[in-house]
Amino acid sequence: MNIKPIRSDEDLQDAFRHLEGIFQAKDGTQEADEMEILVTLIEAYENKNYPILPPEPIEAIKFRMDQQGLAARDLEIFIGSREKVSEVLNRKRPLSLKMIKCLHNGLHIPYESLLADIA
């Protein structure tokens, strides 16, 4: 086993090529251990250099609406009046903490997404 840190995109590509050759290794073998280490190194490098940010809150809400076949009127229970829903979806009104809690609890939208604009 000759594993080294991944410090560049070139190292990353080398790690992927090597991983491809041992990906189907049987549990308990040296290749399986090597595969597990490579996957960990690849994930760490990608998380550091290519982080996946949570979606913008309104996009997360619209995505969940699409997933569940919801219309804007279905959000009134979580956001408030029809006018408030329209203003939120059109980015004219920010989400309040109460709205965020209701959307998280009712539609299971992650807090990370609903709070993504707040920094």
C-alpha positions, 0 to 999 in steps of 0.5 A, a space after each residue: 500500500 503506497 498512499 499519499 496525501 491529496 494536495 492537488 487536482 492532479 493528485 485527486 485524479 491519480 487517486 481516482 484512477 487508483 481507486 477505480 482499480 480496487 473499487 470492487 475489492 473484497 472486505 478484509 483484503 488489503 485492497 479493501 483497506 486501501 479503498 477505504 483510505 482513498 475514499 476518505 482522502 478523496 472526500 476530505 480533499 473535495 469537501 475542502 476544495 469543492 464544498 457543496 453549499 446548501 441551496 438558497 432558501 427560496 429555491 429550497 422551498 420551491 424544490 420541496 413544493 415541486 417534490 410534493 406537488 404543492 401550490 403557493 396556497 399550500 404554504 399559507 399554513 407555514 408562512 401566513 397569508 396569501 400575500 406573505 407567501 407571494 412576497 416570500 416566493 418573490 423575494 420581497 419579504 425575508 423569512 422570519 424565524 417563525 416561518 423558518 421553524 414552520 417550514 422546517 417542521 412541516 415540510 422537512 426543509 433543512 435549517 441549513 437551506 432555510 438559513 443559507 442567506 444569513 451569514 
